[in-house]
Amino acid sequence: MEEAKSKLKKRFDLKPSRLKAELDFWEARSHAVPITVNPDCRVLELEVPGAPGVESNASEPAGPNGPSTVPVLVGKEGFAAGKHYWEVEVGQQQDWVLGVVREKGRQEEEGTLPGEDYWALHRSQGDIFSSKGDRGIEKQQMSYSVIGVLLDLEEGQLNFYEAEEMVIMVRMPLRLGKEPAEMFYPFLSKREGTLTPLVRPVLTPVPLETL
């Protein structure tokens, strides 16, 4: 009983900024959707800046600040409008990549560019970066074991959350095209011999039916 009271008191003692951050997280989580990413999904090669060794057999190994070509699994569900949230369990892995990629007709001819065609958060040798590779995410006392992703096509941005702590890590503006039918797909780094990263189902409240 005393422990429950203590937890409740901590909730009431939250600073306004912290409370706002948690409310933002729960609003994002209310847009949870099922995502399918498995070994049967399409594989895409992405050139990720500053992310060497995300997979041991990466075709173009590079130095700490150079790009590395990384195979990723592209989700089966695509989105053209609205808000969509999902969570990815990365565990204690020190190297991973996850985000969204925009499908475009000339993708094979022009290549897939960070900030133009895909937006990602990646961890390399324990450090976390945005897809542009020039912005490290400030380290905090967090586990980073579960990452929440909000694809917000209404505001034109992609948000990443530390789901266990319910705080936002980074917001990335999306470059939206003029074609109304363009689709955005989630992706995860493809790894051999490991179960992570993987999509974690998000339980959302189900409205009670009228009796």
C-alpha positions in Angstrom: 0.0 0.0 0.0 2.8 2.4 0.9 4.6 1.6 -2.3 1.5 2.4 -4.3 1.1 5.7 -2.5 4.7 6.6 -3.2 4.3 5.9 -6.9 1.1 8.0 -7.0 2.8 10.9 -5.3 5.7 10.8 -7.8 3.1 11.1 -10.6 1.6 14.2 -9.0 5.1 15.7 -8.4 6.1 15.6 -12.0 7.4 18.8 -13.4 5.2 20.5 -16.0 7.8 19.8 -18.8 8.0 16.2 -17.9 4.2 15.9 -17.7 3.9 17.5 -21.1 6.5 15.0 -22.5 4.5 12.1 -21.2 1.2 13.4 -22.6 2.9 13.9 -26.0 4.1 10.2 -25.8 0.7 8.9 -24.9 -0.9 10.9 -27.7 1.5 9.5 -30.1 0.9 6.0 -28.8 -2.8 6.4 -29.3 -2.1 6.1 -33.1 -0.6 2.6 -32.8 -1.0 0.4 -35.8 0.1 -3.2 -36.5 3.3 -3.5 -38.5 4.7 -6.6 -40.2 8.5 -6.8 -40.7 9.9 -10.3 -41.0 12.5 -12.2 -43.0 10.0 -12.6 -45.9 9.9 -8.9 -46.4 11.6 -7.0 -49.2 15.3 -6.2 -48.6 16.6 -2.7 -49.4 20.2 -1.6 -49.4 20.6 1.8 -47.6 23.8 3.9 -47.4 23.7 5.0 -43.8 26.2 7.8 -42.8 28.4 7.1 -39.9 27.0 3.6 -39.1 29.8 1.1 -39.7 29.3 -2.5 -38.7 25.5 -2.4 -38.3 25.8 -5.9 -39.9 29.1 -7.8 -39.9 28.7 -8.6 -43.6 27.9 -5.1 -44.7 29.1 -4.8 -48.3 30.9 -1.5 -47.8 32.6 -1.3 -44.4 33.7 2.2 -43.5 35.4 4.2 -40.8 33.6 5.7 -37.9 32.5 8.8 -39.8 32.0 7.2 -43.2 28.9 5.8 -44.8 28.1 2.1 -44.7 25.8 0.1 -47.0 23.3 -1.7 -44.7 20.6 -4.2 -45.7 17.2 -3.4 -44.1 13.8 -5.2 -44.1 11.0 -3.1 -45.5 7.6 -3.5 -43.8 4.6 -4.8 -45.7 2.3 -1.9 -44.6 2.7 1.5 -46.3 1.1 4.8 -45.3 0.1 7.8 -47.5 -1.7 10.0 -44.9 -2.5 10.3 -41.2 -0.5 9.4 -38.0 0.9 6.0 -37.4 2.8 4.7 -34.3 4.7 1.5 -33.7 7.4 0.2 -31.3 10.7 -1.6 -32.0 12.5 -3.7 -29.5 16.2 -3.4 -29.9 17.3 -4.9 -26.6 20.9 -4.3 -25.7 22.1 -4.3 -29.3 24.8 -1.7 -29.9 24.3 -1.4 -33.7 20.9 -1.1 -35.4 19.0 1.1 -37.9 15.2 1.8 -38.0 13.0 4.4 -39.6 10.8 4.9 -42.7 11.5 4.9 -46.4 9.5 6.7 -49.1 8.6 4.7 -52.1 9.3 6.5 -55.4 9.0 5.4 -59.0 12.6 6.2 -59.9 14.1 4.9 -56.7 16.3 2.2 -58.4 17.7 4.8 -60.9 18.3 7.6 -58.5 19.2 5.7 -55.3 17.9 6.2 -51.8 19.2 9.3 -50.0 19.0 10.1 -46.3 16.7 13.1 -45.6 15.4 12.8 -49.1 14.0 9.3 -49.4 14.5 7.8 -46.0 14.7 9.0 -42.4 16.2 6.9 -39.7 17.6 6.6 -36.2 20.7 4.4 -35.9 22.9 3.2 -33.2 26.6 2.6 -34.0 29.0 1.2 -31.5 26.7 2.4 -28.7 26.2 6.0 -30.0 22.9 7.1 -31.4 22.6 9.3 -34.5 20.0 10.7 -36.9 20.0 9.6 -40.5 22.0 12.6 -41.6 24.9 11.3 -39.6 26.0 14.7 -38.3 23.8 14.9 -35.3 24.4 12.7 -32.3 21.6 12.1 -29.8 22.5 13.4 -26.4 23.1 10.4 -24.1 20.9 10.2 -21.1 20.3 7.6 -18.4 18.0 5.5 -20.5 18.0 1.9 -21.6 17.1 2.6 -25.3 15.8 -1.0 -25.4 12.4 -0.1 -27.0 12.1 2.7 -29.5 8.7 4.2 -30.4 8.2 5.6 -33.9 5.5 8.1 -34.9 5.1 8.7 -38.6 3.1 12.0 -38.7 2.1 12.7 -42.3 -0.3 15.5 -41.1 2.6 17.6 -39.7 5.2 16.2 -42.0 7.6 14.8 -39.4 8.9 11.6 -37.9 9.3 11.3 -34.2 11.4 8.8 -32.2 10.7 8.1 -28.6 12.4 6.2 -25.8 9.3 4.1 -25.1 10.2 2.9 -21.6 10.9 6.4 -20.3 8.1 7.9 -22.4 10.2 10.8 -23.7 11.0 12.0 -27.2 14.5 11.5 -28.6 14.4 13.4 -31.8 12.0 14.9 -34.4 12.8 14.8 -38.0 11.1 16.9 -40.7 9.9 14.8 -43.7 10.3 16.0 -47.2 6.9 15.4 -48.6 6.5 15.1 -52.4 3.7 16.5 -54.5 2.4 13.1 -55.5 -0.6 12.3 -53.4 -0.1 8.5 -53.8 3.4 8.3 -52.5 3.8 5.7 -49.7 6.0 5.6 -46.6 7.1 2.2 -45.3 8.7 1.3 -41.9 12.0 -0.6 -42.0 14.4 -2.3 -39.6 18.0 -3.4 -40.0 18.4 -7.0 -41.2 20.5 -9.1 -38.9 21.6 -12.7 -39.0 21.4 -15.0 -36.1 19.6 -12.6 -33.7 16.0 -11.8 -32.8 16.4 -8.0 -32.5 15.5 -5.5 -33.7 11.9 -6.6 -34.0 8.5 -5.0 -33.9 6.8 -5.1 -30.5 3.0 -5.2 -30.5 1.4 -2.2 -28.9 -1.7 -2.8 -26.8 -4.2 0.0 -27.2 -7.4 0.5 -25.2 -10.5 -1.0 -26.8 -13.7 1.1 -26.3 -16.4 -0.8 -24.4 -19.5 -1.7 -26.3 -22.7 -0.1 -25.2 -24.6 -2.6 -23.0 
